[in-house]
Amino acid sequence: MSLPVVASTSAACLLMGYVLYGSLLSKLFRLDRNTKTPALELRDDLDYVPIAPRFLMSQHFSAIAAAGPIVGPILAGIMFGWLPALLWIVLGSIFIGGVHDFGVLVASVRHKARSITEVVREHMTRRSYLIFLCFVWIAIVYVIVAFTDIVANSFVGVQTLENGLTVSGGGIASSSLLYLALPVVMGMLMHYAGLRLGLATVIFLPLVGLAIWAGHYIPLDLAKILGVSDATTVKIWDVLLLVYCCVASIVPMWSLLQPRGHLGGYLLFFALAAGMLGILFGGKGVEYPAFTGWSTAKGEPLAPLLFITIACGACSGFHALVASGTTSKQLQYETDARPVGYGMMLMEGMVAVVSLCCVMMLSRGTAISLVGKPNLVYAQGIGTFLEVIRVPVVFGVSFGLLAFTTFVYDTLDVCTRLGRYVLQELTGLHGTSGRWLATLVTAGVPLFLVMQTVLDPSGKAVPAWKVFWSLFGASNQLLAGLALVGVTVWLYQAYRANWVWFVTGLPLAVMYVMSTWMLLRFIRDGFFTETWEFKGVPHDPVTWVSVVLVGLAGMLLVEAALVLARVRASPVPAAGRFGRS
């Protein structure tokens, strides 16, 4: 099988899923173009602003497409072969991830654009709401931990390509800083000088390309400047990135997040288009095995590891926070939920397919040697694909690495902002001091974790993201399961229809079982050996966080079961049968 066949077949399946299953979802949820959405009904041109779907799709895609659809497929593809990863990406996106994103978005729109946690409070109990908030905040912390450290590692060292050319981490750091400066200038000009969005796009998109090119010639090599080791430099970048997260989560949306998301959306669409172009016309064949076994070299089983390693590329609980936190306040018509919520999840699935293709064209030996550098695997793949249109390989790899960090920037600052909202809701911290305190705590916990020296079983220091990635994946996937709990309870209360158990109930069961299974493995490995001998009280934070997450998830599931039992015994409320509050 060739790369073009894999990519084109996957694209066709995702397109069919959008047309057929997406249409069915629209009918089941009874989307109505004539119903006023919160963006129109509550419009204040601050938080509630109706946006045409073509613009909202780009903004939503930029916010949800983090490092997950790149890192996860690459890691899972190397561990188990590309076929299991491909099947989970395509089928998961259509029947689980897309349903999750679409369902949460519609649920939020039907509840005046309130967050999924508020939907849980209205249809379950206040105790359920508090449990869910605690879970969300912990999950956000581990998203920040994993993504901060993987970007910091991208900014350090020198990567030697197969043809002998080099790309410096300092050059990527320079390009990234230049890239972050551009949306600030763009936001200022739009806010104070009245620059229109179309003209701003025409001006600033070429400047993004210039930033990628210029960064290679003015590398910001902190290791050389400060005279410290690469390991220390990674820690410094961790600190600087988290400081950026604090500032970005406090400043007005128009000054950074909105223009950055707009430019980033175009950059990421271009990265996807470049990948597809290279796959279809680059003449590269499939070298990596389709299937390497039911377990990894370390004895870790395919299930549940595959389903939590590939998170954002097939299903992601983080999407629920974006869909119900910002996107629902900008949805112009209910029918736009299909292209924005469902369609952009399938688009992210295609990003995951392109990332997997970057593994498929490598030999097994080369891929295994790069297993700890998924960002480089992706960047080298994009660089190879861009050679089809005569783009120099160094520029192509730099573009791939910047696209990768762009995915992550959107997630990091959005996560910090959402974490602040959650912590303020939990603690009642309000005003300027409360906003800053909640932000500092949300960024401070990840700072503490990434500053630790993390060792593998052999005692060798490893990047923090490698240790916490599985916990991020498990908590993120369980968050998706819990969001589907809220959606399922709401749907059944509104419609009392058996299709609810198949459309959202089965995805809920898959995500809940796989993620809880993985967390229970973490707990077992923390307390016991492979032969179930007690090892003593663990000091590893992964074990204790897993205990907390499993406990919270169990309590929320019990709450949902009790609520549904009461609902089944009560008559159907005529006013709520369409799920609108």
N, C-alpha and C positions, 0 to 999 in steps of 0.2 A: 504493500500500500504506500502511496506517495503523499507528501505533505499537501499538495493541492486537493487531493481527494478527501483527506481528513478534514481540512479547513472548509472546503465547499460543502461537504456533507453536513458538517456541524452547523454551518451557517443556514443551510436549508432547513434543518430540523428546528433550529431556534426560530426561524421565520415562520415555519408552519405552526409552531407552538404559539407564537404571537397571534397569528391569524385565527387559528381554530380554538385553542384553549383560552386565549385572551378574549375572544368574542363570547365564549361560553361564560367566562367569569363576569363580563360586563352585564350579561343577561341575568345571571344568578343574583348579582348584587343590585340589580335594577338601577343602573346608572341613568340619570336623567339630565340631559343638557339644559333643560329649562329650569331646573332647581337652582336657586341662588346658593353659591358656595360661600363659605366664610370670608374668602378674599374679596368678594363683592359686597356681601351683607355687612361686614365689619370693617370695610376699607378705611385705613387711616394713613396710607402711604408711608408707614413706618415699619410695622410688622405685617400687616395685612395689605398685600399689594398684588392684584391679579396680574399674571404674566402670561403672555402667549406661550403655548406649549413648546414651540421650537426653541425658545429661550430657556424655559423652565427645565426642559429635558437636559440641556447642556449643564445647567447649574446643578441639577439633582445628580446627574451622572458624575460630575466632578466631585461632589460631596461624598457619594457612596463608594466610588471606585478607589479604594485605598491600595496598600501593598498586597492585600489578601489575594486578589486575582492574579498576581504575579508570583509571589513567594510560594503560596500554597500549592498551585499546580506543579511548579518546578520541583519542590521538595517531594510531593507525592508521586510525581512521574518518575523521579529517580529511585524512590523507595520501592515502588510496586510495578513499574512499567507504565506506559502511557495509556493503555486501553482502559484499565479501571478508573484512572483519573478522568479520562475523556467521557466515559459513561456517566460518572457522577456529576460532572460539570453540566453536560447537556440535559440529562433527565432531571437533575436537581434544580437547575435554573428554571425549567419549564413548569414542573409540578410542585416544587417546594419553595425555592427562593423567590420566584416571581409571584406566587400566590401570597407568600408572607409580605412582600413589599406592597403589593396591590391591596391586600386586605387591611394592612395597618393604615395605609394612606386613606382608603375609603372610610374606615372606622373613624379616623381623626376628622375628616371632612364632615362626616355625619354628626360629629360632636363638637361643632364650632371650632374646628382646628386645634382642639386640645391634644395633649400628648397621649401616647398609648397608656402611660401610667394613670392618667385621668380617666381613660376609658375603663381601665381595670377597677378604679375606685367606684365609678358610677354603677357598674354592672356586677361587681363582686362585693368586697367589703373594704373598709378603711384599713384593716389589718393587712389585707392582700396588697393594697396600695403601698403601704410602708415596706412590706417585704420586697415588693417589686422594685421600689426606689433603691433600697439597699443593694439589691442584686445588680441593678443598672450601674450604680456608682462603682462597685468593685470591678465589673466588667470593663467599664470605661478606663479605669486605672491600668488594667493590663493591656488594653489597646494602646494606650500612650507609652507604656513601658516597651512593648515589642517594637513599635514603629519608630520611637525615638532612637533606640539603639541601632536599629538596622540602617537608618539614615546616617547616623554618626559614623558608622563603619564605612559608609560609602565615601566619606569625606577624607579618608586617611589612606596613605600608601600609594603605590603605583601599580596599575594593572597592565601586564604585558599581554598583548593580543597574539593570536596564533601566527600572524604575519610579522611579528617582531616589533610592531608599533606599540607605543605606550599611551595610556590615559591616566592622568594623575588624579588622585582623590582631591587634592587641593584645587585643581581646575574645575572639578564638579562643584566644590564648595563655592568658588568664585561665581560660577554660572548661576548657582542657586540663589546667592545673595543678590546678584544683579536682577534675577528674575523676580525676587520678592520686592525689590525696590520699584519695579515698573508698575505694578498695580497700585502702589501707594501714590505715585505721581498721577496715574490715570484717575484714581478716585478723587484726588484733590482737584484736578482739572474739571471733572464732571460735576463735582459738588459746588465748587466756587466759581468756575469760569463758564459753566453751562455747556461743556463739551458733550455732544450727543454720543450715544453708545455706539452707533454704527461707525462714525468717524473715529472714535477712540479705538475701536477694534482694528480698523484699517491702519492706524498709526502704530499701535502697540504690539500687534502680533508679529510684524517683521522685527521689532526690537527684541522680542523673545528669542528669535533666531540669532540675532546679533549677540545676545547675552551668552547663548550656547557656544558660539564661535569664539567670543572674546575670552571667556573663562579659561579656555585651554592655554592662552598666552599669558594670563596673569594669575597663576595658581596661588591660592591662599593656603600655603603649607604650614599649618600651625606647629607641626612637629619640628620643622626646620627653624621657624621663627623663634619658638620658645626653647628650643634645644631639649625637647623631651621625647620619650618613646612613643611609638604608635599607640600602645595601649593607653597611655596617659592622655594622648591627644583625643582618643575616642571619648574618654570621660569628660574632657573639656567641651567637646562638641555636644555631648549629652546635656551638659549644663546650659550651654548657649541655646540649644534648641528648646529646652523647657522654659527658659526665660522668654524666648520668642512666643511660645504657647501662652504664657501668662499675659503678655502684652496684647497679642492678637485676640485673646478671648475677652478683653476689656474694652478695646477701642471700638468706636462705632462701626457697624457692618459696612457702611459705604466706603470707609477709609482703607480697608484692606480685603476683608473676606469676600465681598461681592465682586469687586473688579478682579481679584485673584482667582476666584472661582470661575468667572467668565473667561479669562485668558486660559486658565488651566483646562477648562472644558474643551476648548479648541485644540490645545496642545495634545490632550489625551485622545481626542478623536483622530487627530493626525497620526499619532503613534499607532493606533489601531489600523488606520488605513494603510500606513507604511508597512506594517506587519503583514497584512493581507496581500498587499501588492508583491512583497518579496516572496511570500509563500507560494503564490499562484504562478509567478513568472521567474522566480530565482533559480529554478532547476534543482533544488535541494531534495535529496531523498531521505527516507526514514532509516536511521541507523540504530537507534536505541530500541531494545526489545519491547514488545507490546505488553508482556507480562513477565515479571521476574520472580513471582512467588507469593504465597499467602501471608508471608511475614517478612520483616526486614532482617538485615544481617544481625541485628541485636535481639531478634526473636519477638519483636512487637507485631501483633496481628494486624492484618489489613482492616478488619472491623474491630474497633471503631476508629482506628487511627486515620484512615483515608478520609472519613467524613468530617473530622475536626481539623485536619491539616489543610484541606481545601475548604476554606470558610467562605470568604466574600465571593469567590468565583461560582459558587453554587447556591449558597444561602448564607445570610449574615444577619445576626440580631442587631448590629449597629445600624443597619438600614432602617430599622423601625424607629430609631431615635431621630434620624434625619427626616424620614417621611412624615412623622407626626410632630416634629419639632419646628421645621421651617417650610418644607415643601407644601404641606397642607394649607398653610396660610397664603400661598401664592397660586393655588390651583384655580384657573379661571372658570372652568366648567367641570362638572362631575365626570363627564366622558373623557376628560383629559387624563384621568387616573390610569387609563389603559396604556397610552404611550409613555407617560412619565413614570408611573410606578412599575407596571409589568414590563414595558418595553425596555426601560433602562437596566433592569435586572438582567434581561436576556442579552443586552449589549455588553454588560459586564461579564456574562458568561462567555461571550466571544473574545473578550480581552484575555480571559483565562485560557481559552483554546489557543490563541496566539502565543501566550506564555508557554504552554505545554509544547507547542511546535518548536520552541527554542531548545527544548530538551531532546525532542525526537530526532533532530538532525545531528546530534552529537553521538560520538561513539560511547560505549558504556564506560570505558576507562576515563575518558575526558569528563563525562558528566559526573561520575563519582568523585573525581578530584575537585570539582567545583560545587559539591553539595552544600558547603558552608557559605557559598557566595551566590545566592539566587539572583541578587540584583545584577551581578556581572553576567550570569547566564542570559538574563533577559536583555541586557544592554548589548552584549555581543550578538545575540540573535537579531535585534532590531538593526544594529549596524550592518550585519550581513544582508538583511532584507533591503536596506536602503541603498546598497550598492547597485541594485537593479536599476535605479534611476540616477546612477553616477554620483551619488553622494559619497565623499571621502569617508573611509571606514572610521577614522578617529572622530570625525564630526558625528557620524551615525551612532557610535557607541556613547559619545558624550550626550547626544540627544536622548538615547535610551535611558541613560542614568538620570538625566534631568527629568524625563517623563516619569521615571520611577519615584523620584523624590517629590515630584509634583503631586502624584497620587497621595503620597504620605502627608505632605504639608496640609492638604485639605482635611485629612482625617485628624491630624494632631490638634490643630487649633479649634476645629469644630468639636472634637471630643472634650477638650479642656473647657470650652464654653458650656457644653451640655453638662459636663461634670459639675461645673459651678452652679448651674440651674438646679440640678438634683440636690446638691449639698445644701443650697440655700433653702430649698423646699423642706428638706429633712430637719434642718436646724433652726429655721426661722431667721437666718442671718439676712438682713436687708440693708439698703443704703450703700453708700460708697465703701465704708469700712467692711461691711458684710460681704460685698461683692469681691473685694480684694482678698479677704480672709478665705473665702470659699475657693477662690482661684488658686491661692498659694497652697492650700491643703491638697487640692486636686492635682496640682503639679508637683507638690513636695513629696508625696508618697511615691510616685514613679521615680523622682530624683533619688530618693533613698535606695530604691531597688536597683536602679541601673548603676549606682556608684559602688555596689558590692562587687567583690571579686568572685566570680562564679567559676567553679571547677567541675570538670566532668568526672566520671567514675575513676579514671586513671590519675586524677589529680592535676590535670592540665587546665590552664585558664582558657575559658571559651567566652565568646560574646554573650552578653546577657539575653539578647533576643532569642538565641538558639534554645536557651533553657526555658524561657517563658512563652515561646511560640505555641507550644501545645496547650498550655494553660489558657492563653489568649483564645486559641481556637475552640477549646471546650467551653469556656465561659461565654464566648460570642455565640456559639451554636445553641447553647442552652438558653441564652437570652432570646434567640429566635423562637425556640420552643415555648418560652414563657409568654412572648408577645402573641404567639398563635393561640395560647390558652385564652388570653384576653379577647382576641378576635373571635374565637370559637364560641365563647360564652355569650358575647354580644350578638353574634349571628343567630345562635339558637334561640336566644330570648326574643330577637326581632322576627325571625321567620318560622321557627319551630319546624324546620324541614330536615329530612334525613340526609339531603345532599351535603349539609354542613359537615357531617362526620367524615365524609370522603374527601371533600375539597380542602378543608383546613384541619380536620381531625387527624387524618393519616399523616400529613406533613408534621403536625404537632408530635405525634407518636414517634416518628423517625428521628426528629431532632432531639426530643427529650431523651429517648433511649440511648442514642449514640453518644450524646454529650455527657449524660450521667454515667454511662458505662466507663467513659474515659476518665472522668473525675474519680470514680471509685477505684480505678486502676492506680491513679496517682496516690490515693489514700493508702491502698494496699502496699504499694512500693515504698511509701514513707514509713510505715509501721512494721512491715514484715519482709522477710526474704522470699525468694521464689518457692521455697519449701514451707512457707508459712511459719517461720520461726520469728518470734518477736524481736525486733532490733532495738527497742527502746524508744523513748520519746523523741520524735524527729525535730530537727532545727530548721529544716527546709521550709520556707514560706509557702511553697507550692502545695505541700501536704495540707497545711492548716487552712489555706484559702479554699482548697478543694472541699474540705470538711464544711466550711461555712456555706459555700455555694450549693452543695448537695442538700444541706439542711434547709436553706431558704427555698430552693426549688421544690423540695418535698412538701414544705408547708404551703406553698402557693398552689400546688397540685391538689392537695387535700381541700383547700379553700374552694377551688374551682369545682371539685366533685360535689361538695356540699351545696354550692349555689345551683349547679345544674340539677341536682336532685330536687331542690325546691321549685325550680322552674318547671320541671316536667310535671309536677303535681299541681301547678297553677294554671288558670285559663290564659288564653292568648290575649294580650292587650291590643285592642284594635288600633289605638293611636300610635303604637310603636312598631307596627308590623313591617314597615319599610326601613327600620333601623335608623331613623332620623330623630334626633332629640330636639 
